[in-house]
């Protein structure tokens, strides 16, 4: 035990001056005394272990501690890329039309009228932005208060990600581990396919889980974590709504879940690492009241479908918390299409392995693969050009459009092997070259990077998806 405190002090003293957090001697002595005389004062966490917390009063807006953020370097004028001009685009074989796609999702297996319809959407930055999911709710004639998540990934601080929470505060010292870039075989990830890790003492994460401002609605919360290495001691502190902290000793042999329970509704959970290594994998909220729809959006900017190929399905099923989605959606392809060394045969192999793992976890769910959007090609603007568009075309303005079409064709074919329907986002935009038309639309339906859609573009896409799949009939069937 004394060694634990010595290790804590050394870690704190080893931090550089910009990150050092001095822990008062009195605080260290108190921890030592409790460890020495009352090991039971700490909660040793294992599967389904409940931790009772006494929340404080209903909090106002969550306020984050001040942090120094490094400014980003300015983009040099000669590095700016712009879309091609009208004269260049006029010579391209672009169809000015959209496609109506009739997607038959199939029949729900063993539907339970007492349970709301549940959807999970995994994908890249198109899903992570949240605009597609939010419009999906509106297209299903539902308001935000009638939709709840069953799982929230720990990607609050990830650029380009919007989650169904009110606000968060996160300290420096955390790093991300992604399933799609994992080097080891069958790594341990929960269904967010991402881990948030820190071994820096006093690292914190505060999350306001309210779906509506000033309205506590969290009945309980499960915190998923990857157990620390054997032999390593990890202590964390958790509080609710600025109530008293509960100090918890993480059990390295546990199954990775902390169940937070409270007599009163909770708004804000504050989590602090005292010593050791903490690997957060996500949050399972239990809200007050029954929703009309469960919707989990699990997008990660930069992600590829390879994350599903790499993961440990046995571990994922253990952390699933018995969630049986009615519909699972995989939206990938944009980042694969950006790979200069893309091997379509290898992509097909990876996709097949990924869908095999998906079906091991969700064998009975309805399934849809959403292909990559259409994408345009930007032209480098020199410092002498003032226009927002360039009349100097590259070799092939339809390069990405053609690659995305090939990826979509593979998805459609392999998806059938695993009872997954295919919805072409590219065709919903008008086919190859549709990105250029969406840029000229008023309002613009795609951003000027010709890759990511505008808010209006995501909203239009979500409405098309709901219409093409007749999703309303499933969600409101009971």
N, C-alpha and C positions, 0 to 999 in steps of 0.2 A: 504493500500500500504506500509506504514511504517512497518506494521507487516510482510509483505513479505520479506523486506530487513533484518529485525531482525531475521526471521526464516533462511534466507540464511546464515547470519553470524554465527548463533548458529550451523547450520549443519556443516559449514566449521570448526568451532572451536572445534567441538566434534570429528572430525576425529582423528585417532591415528597418531603419528608422521610419520609413513611410508607412509601414504596416504594423509596427509594434503596438501591442495593447498590454499595458502593465496591469497585472492582477494584484490587488492589495494583499499585503501579507496576512491581514486578518481573515480575508476570504479563504486563503490557502490553509490557514490553521484550522478554520472551521470545517473545511472539507476533510482535513486529516483526522480531526477528532471524531467526526461522524463515521468515517471509514473504519477507524480503529475500534470504536465502541458500539457501533450500530450499523452493521452491514445491511440490516433489513430496512434501513431508512431509504434505501434506493430501490427503485422498481427495476427488477431484472426482467427484460421483455422477451417473451416467446410467443408462439402462435396463439392468437385470440386472447392475449393478455390485455385486460382492461386497465386503463389508467384514468382514475377519476380526477377531474380538475374543477376547481372552483373559480368560475369567471368573475371578473370585476363588473362594474356597471356598464351599461350599454355605451360603447365608445362612439366618439364622433369620427371625423375623417382620419384615416391612418396617416401619420406624418413620419417621414423617413429622416434619419440622421443625415446631416450634411456630409457629403463625400466630394473629394476632388476628382474630377474627370478630365482626362487628357483630351485636348482639342484635336480634331482630325485635320490632317494636312489638306490644304486647298487643292482642288483638281486643276492641273495645268491646262491652259487653253488648248494646247496642241493635242491633248489627250481626250478631247471631247468627241464623242461619236454621235451622229445624227441620222435620222431616217432618210431614205432616198426621196427625191422630189417627185412631183406628179408626172413629169415628162418621162422619167425612167419607169415609173410604175405602169404607165399607159401601155408600155410594150410587153408587159407580163401577161401570161394566160390566166388571169384571175377571174373566177366566177363571182358575180355580184349576187349571191343567193345563199340562203341557209338551208340546212337539211333537216327534215323531220325524221326523227329516229323512233321507231316503235320498239321499246324494250319490254320484254315479258319477264318480270322478275321471278315468276314461278308461284308455287303455292306455299304458304306458311305452314311449317310443320308443327303440329300440336300447339296452336295458338291458345293463349290464356287470356280471356277477355278481362280479367281483373288486373292485368299488368299493362302498363303503357307500352306502345311500340318503341323499340330501342334501336338506335343507329350508331355505328362507329365509322368514322372517316379517318383513314390514314393517308398521308401524302407528303408532298414537298411544300414549297413556299405558297403555292396556290391554295392549299388547304390551311396552312398555318396562319395566314392573314386573318382568317375568321369571317371575311365578308361573304364567302360562298355559303358557309353554314348559317350565318345570320339571315341571309335572304331565303335559304332553304326553309327556315322556320316560318318566315312571313308567307312564303308560297304555300305552306301547309296550313295557313290561316291560324297560326299560333303566335302569341306574344311571348316576350322574354320570360315573364313570370310563370308561364305554363310549360317551360322546358328546363330540364335539369341535366347536368352531367353526372355520370356514374364514376368517372375517373378524370382526374386533372393531372397532367404530366408536370414535372418540375422545371418547365421551360419558361418561367415568368420573365426571366432576364435575358432571354434569347431574342436578338433582334429579328423583327419580322413575325413574331408570334403574338397573337392575341387570344387570351384565355377567358373563360366565363368566371372571372373573379372581379372584385371591385378595385383592388389595388394591391401592390406588394412592395416590400423593401428588402433589398438583398445586399449584403456586405461584399467587399472584395474577398478573394481567397477561395472562391468556388471555381470548379472547372467541369466541363461536360464530357461525357463519354457516350458515343453514338453506336447503335447496333450496326448501322450501314457502313461504318468505318472500322469496326472491331477487327482486330488481328487474330485473336484467339478463336478456336473452334467452339461453337455453341456457347457464347457468352450469356451471362445471367442478366436479363433485362425484363422488366415488367412490360405491359402492353404499350407504354409510352415510347418504348424503344430508345430510351435515353436515361442516363444516370447523371445526377448532380452530386459532385464529390468535393469534400474539403477535409483537410487535416490541419487547418490553421485555427488555433484556439480563438474563441470568441467570434468565429464566423456566425452570421445570423441570417435567417430568412423569416420575414413576417408576411403573412398573407391575410388579406381581408376577403373572406369567402362569401360575403353578402352578394346575392344576385341583384338586389335592389338596394339603393342607398338608405342608410339609417334604419334598416329592417333586419335584425338578427334572425336567421332562419336555418342555422346549422345545428342539427340535433346531436350529431356525433361525427367523428372523423377517424379514418384509418390512415396512418402514415406508413407507406411502404418503404423499406430500406433493404439494401444488400448487407448481410452480416459482415462485420469487419473480419480481417484475417485472424485465425486462431492464435490465441496468446496475446492479442492486443486488447487493451481496455479502452472503451469509449464511453464517455459520459456526455449527456445532452441535458438541456433544460428546456421545458415547455411551459408556456402560460397561455391563458385565454382571456382576452379583453382586459389585459393589464392586471389580472388577478395574480395570486401567489404562484411562483414558479414551482414546478415539480421536476426534481432532478431524477434522471433515468439512466440506469446502467444498461447499455446495449449488450445483449447476450450473443456472443459470436456463434453459438450453436443454435440460435433461434431461427425461426422460419421467416423473419423479416416483416413483422407487422406490429405497429403500436396502435391500439384502439383507444382513442380519446373520448371519454364520456363525461357528460355534464348534466346537472339537474336543470339547468336553464339554457335557453338557446345561445349559441355562440356566434360571434361575428369575426373576430380576429384571433389567429393563432400565431404566437411568436415562438420560434425555435432557435436555440443557441447551442453551438458546439462548445463544450468545456475542454475536453481533451480527447485525443484519439482520432479516428477516421470515420466520417459519416458519409454514406452513399445513399442519397435519396432517390427513390424510383417513382414516386407519385403519391397522390392523395385520393382517397375514396370518401367522398362526402355523403352524409345522410341528412337530407334536408327535411324540414317540417312540411307536411302537406304532400299530396300525391300529384305529380305532373301529368300532362297529357302526352309528353314525349320525353324519352331519354335520348340525349345526343352528345356523343363524345367526339371532339375534333382533335386529332393527334398528329398534326402536321409539323414537320421540321424542315426549315429552309435548307436546301442542299441535299436532302435525303434522296435515296434511291430505293428501289424495291429489294435490293440486296440485304437490307436490314432484316427482312423476313427470312431470307435464306440462312443467315448467320446465327440466328438466336436459338436458345435452348428452349424447345417447346414444352418440355416437362416442367421447367422452372416457371415459364409463363403461365401454364395451366394452374400451378400451385398458387400463384399470386392473382389469379383471375377473380377471386371473390365470388365465384358462381354466377358471373354475368354471362347470360346467353343472349347475344344480340340477335334481333330479328333480321337485321340487314348489316352486312359489312361491306365497306367501300374502300378500294385501294386506288389512289390517284397518284401515279408516278409516270415518269418518262422524260420530263423536261431536262433533268440533270443527266440522265443517261445520254440523251441526244446531244448534250454539250461536250461529251467526251470525244476528243479528237481521235482516240484509239478505239472507238466503239467497234466491237465485234458482235454482229447481230446473232450469230450462232451461239456465242457464249451468253448473250443477253437472254436468248430463248431458254437456255439451260438454267440460268439463274432464276428466271421468272417461274419456270416449272417447279424448281425446288422451293421457291418462296410460297407458291400457292399450295404446295403439298403441306408445308408447315402451317399455313393459314387454316387449311381444312383439318389439320390435327387438333387445332385449338377450337375452331368454330365449325364443326362438321355439318350442323343442321341449319346454319344461317343462310338466308338469301344473300347473294353476292353480286356485286357489280365492279368491274374494272373501268376506271375513267382514264382514258388515254391522255397524252400530252396535248396542250393547247397548240394552236398554230403559233409560229414564231417567225419574225422577220429578221433581216440582216441590217445592221447599222454600218454606216460609212464614216470613216474618220474625217473629221473636219479640221482643216488647217487653220492657222491663226489668221490667214487672209480672208477667210470666209465669214461673213456676217449672218448669212441666212440660217434658218433653223433646219433646213433640208439641204441635201447634197444632190447635185445632178451628175456626180461621178459614181457610177455603179461599180460594185465589186464583181467578181466573176460570176457568181450565182446568187441572185437575190432570193431564191427559193430553196437554198441549201437546207436550212433547218426545217422548213416545211416538208421537204421530201424525206428527211430523216425521221421526223415525227410521224409521218404517214407509215413508214416501214415499221416503226415501233408499235404503232396502233394495230397494224395488221397482225403482228405477232401476238399482241395481247388478245385480240379477238379470237384467234385460233386456239391458243393455249388455254384461255379462260374457259372455253367449252369443255375441256378435259376435266375441269374442277367445278363444273356447274356454276360458272361465273359469267354473267352477261357482260357485254362491252358497250360502253357509251363513248362515242368519239367526240371529245371536246373540240378537236380541230374541225370536224364537220359542222358542229354547232356554230362555229365562227365563219363558215362559208367555204371550208376546204383549204387546200394549199394556197397560201397567199392571203387568206382572210385577215391576218393580222394587220396588213396595210390598210385594208378597208375599215377595220375597227379603229385604227388611228385617226382616220379622216372623218369618222362619224361624229355627230354633234349630239350629246357630249361624247368625248372620246371614250372608247370602250377598252383601250389598252394604253399603257404608259409609253413614254417615248423610248424606253429601252427595248420595245417591241417583244418583250418576253412576259412581263407581269401585266395583268389586266388592271384597269382602273376599278374603282368601287362599282361604278355603273356596269362595267363589263362582268365582274363577278356576280352581280345581282341578276343581270340578264341571263347569264349561264345557269345559275341556280334555278331560275324559273323554267328554263328550257329542260333542265334535267328532271325536275318534278313532273313536268307535262309529259315528257317522253317516256318516263317510267311509270306513269299513273300512280305515283307514290301516295297521293292523297287517299286513294282507295284502301291502301294498306294501313296508313296511320289512323284513319277515322273509321275503320271497319267495325269497331265495337264502341 
